[in-house]
Amino acid sequence: MVDTMDKRQLETRQEIFRLLLSAAQDKESEWVRQEAARTLAHLLNIDYRTLIIYIHLFIVKEIQLSL
């Protein structure tokens, strides 16, 4: 039961990450990109154990993050 719950939670987080990553690459709206980046930062702050994996995805997908 616990494994199923953990797996479901992981799948949900991955789906949220995919949606935010897509929004962070929006070609039409800078505001959408900025809000997605803020939310991604919050997600990465909460789940810091996967930070390296997510940073790797940013590099592979050539996400331009302005500081």
C-alpha positions as CSV (number, residue, x, y, z in Angstrom):
1,M,0.0,0.0,0.0
2,V,2.8,2.4,0.9
3,D,4.7,1.6,-2.3
4,T,1.7,2.4,-4.4
5,M,1.2,5.7,-2.7
6,D,4.9,6.6,-3.1
7,K,4.8,5.6,-6.8
8,R,1.6,7.7,-7.3
9,Q,3.1,10.7,-5.6
10,L,6.3,10.4,-7.7
11,E,4.3,10.2,-10.9
12,T,2.3,13.2,-9.9
13,R,5.4,15.2,-9.2
14,Q,6.9,14.2,-12.5
15,E,3.8,15.3,-14.4
16,I,3.8,18.6,-12.6
17,F,7.5,19.1,-13.5
18,R,6.8,18.3,-17.1
19,L,3.9,20.8,-17.3
20,L,6.0,23.5,-15.6
21,L,9.0,22.8,-17.9
22,S,6.7,23.2,-20.9
23,A,5.3,26.5,-19.6
24,A,8.9,27.7,-18.9
25,Q,9.6,27.3,-22.6
26,D,6.5,29.2,-23.7
27,K,7.3,31.2,-26.9
28,E,4.4,33.7,-26.7
29,S,4.4,35.0,-23.1
30,E,7.2,36.1,-20.9
31,W,4.8,36.3,-18.0
32,V,4.0,32.5,-18.4
33,R,7.7,31.7,-18.5
34,Q,8.4,33.8,-15.4
35,E,5.6,32.3,-13.3
36,A,6.6,28.8,-14.4
37,A,10.2,29.5,-13.4
38,R,9.0,30.7,-10.0
39,T,6.9,27.6,-9.4
40,L,9.7,25.4,-10.6
41,A,12.1,27.0,-8.1
42,H,9.6,26.3,-5.4
43,L,9.2,22.7,-6.5
44,L,13.0,22.3,-6.5
45,N,13.3,23.9,-3.1
46,I,10.8,21.4,-1.6
47,D,12.2,18.3,-3.3
48,Y,15.9,19.1,-3.2
49,R,16.9,15.4,-3.4
50,T,16.2,15.4,-7.2
51,L,17.8,18.8,-7.8
52,I,20.7,17.3,-9.9
53,I,18.3,15.4,-12.1
54,Y,16.2,18.4,-12.8
55,I,19.2,20.6,-13.5
56,H,20.4,18.0,-15.9
57,L,17.1,18.2,-17.7
58,F,17.3,22.0,-17.9
59,I,20.7,21.7,-19.5
60,V,19.6,18.9,-22.0
61,K,16.5,20.9,-23.0
62,E,18.6,24.1,-23.2
63,I,16.3,26.1,-20.9
64,Q,17.5,29.7,-20.6
65,L,17.1,30.8,-17.0
66,S,17.7,34.5,-16.3
67,L,18.7,35.4,-12.8
